[in-house]
Amino acid sequence: MLREGFRGCDGAYVNIDGFNTGEKTEMYWAIRSYEIAIEEGIKFYVYGNLDYALKKSGYDSKFRTGHYDGKGRIAEWVLFQNQKNKDRMGAAVFTSGPYIEMVISPLTPMTPNIEDGVLTWRVPLGKGAVPHVSLEDCGFYVRWLFDNQERANGMDLEVAIEHMTYADMAAAFEKVTGHPAQYIDTDLDAYWGGPLSGAADLPAGYNADPNDKSTMSFRDNFTGFWNVWKYGIITRDYALLDEIHPNRIRSAEQWFRREDQLGKDLGKGSLWERVQPENWRSDSPILKGSADARTGKL
């Protein structure tokens, strides 16, 4: 199927669902996808990536995040292969991050609650900041890579809206909607005792072998995830992003304002209405695993 999908195409964008495959299987199929693409005559290959958090932290397991590291290792491998293969098949890496859509959606690691009429995010972020990305802008950036292959060949394009503290994000939500919002820093024990408690000890990748000692649990995976943002491990070149996409979304407030209007235009209601748990709909989950209820074959 993979060969048939590549055959006759000039370009390929490959993004593997690590929450389906698990870290080890994702790495294998990411490597094979590159090898088969070059064999089948793809001219330009873009690999959908996340930051190699473990390496960027100086190999400190406190920051190990399987669904990030599994991609990040292969991104470096792809760019290394490209040094020899770039004239036969160009390649670039597209490194994104947590979708800002996740902060207003159910069944995510940062799903908010309504507490006494206040939209509330309880996450273990401390005074850290998350470089959230906008899905709409991600589409622009990937198209830019394909449209600018000479410059993009060998590039790791790392994107984000901005590094958002959740206190600033809550203030932006309140400013846009006129309804109160807050961020409450939460220790890890309290976080894992909350809505995610039922998933904490499950494999992060639902098709991964829970008896394999390399398989990370949800708890271990997302503990590393939050530590990455809490301690400022990841950076972005925002000047480069401004050059590539002058009309990009640059702040939480800008995104909330756009999303509030978009929801009204689409008949979904205002942003405040959409974050009420009773208004969440079948199409409200933004994450594939949540929408699919963690089902699906490899």
C-alpha positions as a printed Julia matrix, in Angstrom:
298×3 Matrix{Float64}:
   0.0    0.0    0.0
   2.82   2.4    0.85
   4.56   1.67  -2.45
   1.33   2.14  -4.35
   0.7    5.44  -2.59
   4.15   6.78  -3.51
   4.23   5.45  -7.06
   3.69   8.16  -9.65
   3.97  11.0   -7.12
   6.56  13.77  -7.08
   6.2   14.65  -3.38
   5.35  12.91  -0.13
   4.41  14.18   3.3
   4.79  11.45   5.92
   3.35  11.78   9.41
   2.95   8.57  11.41
   0.49   8.31  14.3
   2.8    7.32  17.15
  -0.12   6.93  19.54
  -1.29   4.07  17.31
   2.05   2.44  16.61
   4.04   3.11  19.75
   7.57   4.5   19.71
   9.47   1.47  18.39
   7.15   0.59  15.52
   6.87   4.21  14.48
  10.64   4.44  14.12
  10.76   1.34  11.91
   8.0    2.49   9.58
   9.37   6.02   9.4
  12.69   4.64   8.19
  11.0    2.32   5.7
   8.79   5.11   4.39
  11.89   7.12   3.51
  13.59   4.14   1.87
  10.52   3.15  -0.15
   9.9    6.76  -1.19
  13.36   7.12  -2.65
  13.06   3.74  -4.37
   9.7    4.66  -5.91
  10.98   7.93  -7.36
   9.63  10.57  -4.98
  11.38  13.86  -5.75
  10.79  15.67  -2.45
  10.0   14.11   0.92
   8.76  15.96   4.02
   8.8   14.21   7.36
   6.25  15.3    9.99
   8.26  15.66  13.18
   8.29  16.63  16.84
  11.26  17.86  18.85
  13.88  15.31  19.93
  13.27  16.33  23.54
  15.59  13.81  25.16
  18.57  14.98  23.11
  17.71  18.67  23.42
  17.63  18.25  27.21
  21.16  16.85  27.22
  19.91  13.25  27.49
  18.16  13.69  30.83
  15.42  11.06  31.2
  13.33  13.54  33.16
  12.44  14.93  29.74
  11.99  11.65  27.86
   8.79  11.87  25.82
   8.29   8.81  23.63
   5.95  10.3   21.06
   8.39  13.19  20.6
  11.69  11.31  20.73
  10.53   8.57  18.37
   9.96  11.19  15.68
  12.96  13.33  16.58
  15.47  10.5   16.19
  14.17   9.72  12.71
  14.15  13.39  11.69
  17.9   13.51  12.32
  18.3   10.23  10.42
  16.34  11.61   7.44
  18.49  14.74   7.27
  21.64  12.63   7.58
  20.53  10.4    4.67
  19.71  13.52   2.72
  23.35  14.59   2.75
  24.06  11.75   0.32
  20.68  11.48  -1.39
  19.6   15.11  -1.81
  20.13  15.14  -5.57
  18.04  12.01  -6.02
  15.3   12.86  -3.51
  15.24  16.11  -1.6
  14.04  16.02   1.99
  12.94  18.38   4.73
  11.66  18.01   8.26
   8.58  19.8    9.56
   8.7   20.09  13.36
   5.47  21.19  14.99
   4.2   20.95  18.57
   1.04  20.8   20.67
  -1.91  22.17  18.75
  -3.47  25.25  20.33
  -6.78  23.62  19.38
  -6.05  21.14  22.19
  -6.57  23.81  24.88
 -10.29  24.12  24.04
 -10.98  20.47  23.17
 -12.03  17.42  25.18
  -9.77  14.41  25.77
  -6.39  16.13  25.55
  -3.59  16.52  28.12
  -4.66  20.16  28.64
  -8.45  19.97  28.43
  -9.94  22.75  30.61
 -12.76  22.52  33.12
 -15.43  25.01  34.16
 -14.97  25.65  37.89
 -17.51  27.99  39.5
 -18.06  29.67  36.17
 -14.34  30.07  35.44
 -12.61  28.28  32.57
  -9.7   26.57  34.3
  -6.57  24.83  33.06
  -4.95  22.64  35.75
  -1.65  21.4   34.33
   1.88  20.83  35.72
   3.54  23.68  33.83
   4.87  25.9   36.6
   6.04  29.17  35.07
   6.96  27.46  31.81
   5.53  28.11  28.36
   4.24  25.88  25.57
   5.09  26.65  21.92
   1.61  25.84  20.67
   1.03  25.61  16.92
  -2.01  26.5   14.83
  -3.16  23.71  12.53
  -4.12  26.24   9.88
  -0.62  27.7    9.83
   0.9   24.22   9.73
  -0.72  23.71   6.35
   0.87  26.92   5.07
   4.34  25.94   6.3
   4.24  22.48   4.74
   3.1   23.92   1.43
   5.99  26.41   1.66
   8.47  23.53   1.98
   7.16  21.92  -1.2
   7.03  25.25  -3.06
  10.58  26.23  -2.05
  12.43  22.96  -2.45
  15.82  24.44  -3.27
  15.92  26.33   0.03
  14.0   23.7    1.99
  16.19  20.75   0.96
  17.9   19.67   4.19
  15.9   22.08   6.4
  14.29  21.35   9.74
  11.49  23.92   9.87
  10.48  24.25  13.54
   7.23  26.17  13.98
   5.01  27.65  16.71
   2.67  30.57  17.35
   4.62  31.74  20.38
   5.86  30.36  23.69
   2.63  30.69  25.71
   2.49  30.77  29.47
  -0.89  29.5   30.54
  -1.45  32.55  32.75
  -1.11  34.73  29.64
  -3.27  32.32  27.66
  -6.03  32.47  30.28
  -5.86  36.28  30.24
  -6.16  36.25  26.44
  -9.18  33.97  26.57
 -10.83  36.25  29.11
 -10.1   39.34  27.02
 -11.57  37.82  23.87
 -14.66  36.18  25.36
 -15.44  38.45  28.3
 -15.68  35.36  30.51
 -13.26  34.53  33.34
 -10.4   32.08  32.82
  -7.5   30.95  34.97
  -4.44  28.72  35.02
  -3.7   26.76  38.19
  -0.28  25.15  38.43
  -0.78  21.54  39.46
   1.74  19.04  40.8
   2.16  15.79  38.92
   0.45  13.62  41.54
  -2.67  15.79  41.42
  -2.57  15.94  37.63
  -2.42  12.15  37.3
  -5.14  11.79  39.91
  -7.51  13.85  37.77
  -9.36  13.08  34.52
  -6.36  11.23  33.06
  -6.09   8.78  35.97
  -7.81   6.0   34.04
  -5.28   6.2   31.21
  -2.15   6.83  33.31
  -0.85   3.26  33.29
  -1.92   2.33  29.77
   0.67   2.26  26.96
   1.0    5.69  25.35
   0.86   3.91  21.99
  -2.22   1.7   22.14
  -0.8   -0.96  19.81
   2.51  -1.14  21.7
   3.25  -4.2   23.83
   2.62  -3.28  27.49
   5.02  -6.05  28.54
   7.89  -4.56  26.51
  10.08  -2.62  28.93
  10.68   0.04  26.27
   6.95   0.88  26.11
   6.18   4.13  27.87
   2.98   4.53  29.84
   0.79   7.6   29.45
   2.03   8.76  32.84
   5.73   8.49  31.96
   5.27   9.89  28.46
   3.31  12.98  29.47
   5.33  13.6   32.61
   8.31  14.07  30.3
   6.12  16.14  27.98
   5.17  18.64  30.71
   8.72  18.8   32.04
   9.93  19.81  28.56
   7.69  22.89  28.63
   8.07  23.62  32.34
  11.85  23.86  32.11
  12.13  25.61  28.73
  13.91  22.9   26.75
  12.54  23.86  23.31
  13.25  27.05  21.34
  11.95  28.52  18.09
  13.28  31.04  15.56
  10.3   33.39  15.36
  12.08  35.82  13.05
  12.44  33.04  10.48
   8.75  32.16  10.83
   7.82  35.83  10.31
   9.84  35.81   7.09
   8.33  32.58   5.77
   4.74  33.34   6.81
   4.21  37.1    7.35
   0.5   36.56   8.07
   1.01  33.79  10.6
  -0.85  33.72  13.91
   1.46  35.29  16.49
  -0.4   35.15  19.82
  -2.97  33.26  21.84
  -5.24  36.29  21.76
  -5.14  36.45  17.97
  -5.97  32.77  17.68
  -8.78  32.92  20.26
 -10.29  35.92  18.48
 -10.15  34.16  15.12
 -11.53  30.92  16.55
 -14.36  32.7   18.36
 -15.56  34.26  15.1
 -15.01  31.08  13.12
 -17.12  29.08  15.56
 -19.96  31.57  15.25
 -19.73  31.53  11.46
 -19.87  27.71  11.4
 -22.8   27.51  13.77
 -20.76  25.95  16.57
 -21.32  28.88  18.89
 -18.95  31.31  20.57
 -15.69  30.15  22.1
 -17.21  30.37  25.58
 -20.16  28.23  24.49
 -17.88  25.67  22.86
 -15.81  25.02  25.98
 -18.86  24.11  28.06
 -18.65  20.32  28.57
 -22.35  19.9   27.82
 -21.74  21.45  24.38
 -18.94  19.12  23.32
 -20.01  17.25  20.21
 -18.9   14.11  18.41
 -16.58  16.25  16.28
 -15.14  18.19  19.24
 -12.04  15.99  19.88
  -9.09  17.38  17.93
  -6.74  14.44  18.48
  -7.07  11.4   16.24
  -6.69   8.95  19.11
  -9.46  10.65  21.04
 -11.78  10.78  18.03
 -11.1    7.1   17.25
 -11.24   6.01  20.93
  -7.74   4.53  20.56
  -8.78   1.91  18.06
  -7.33   0.87  14.73
  -4.97  -1.66  13.23
  -1.33  -1.03  12.45
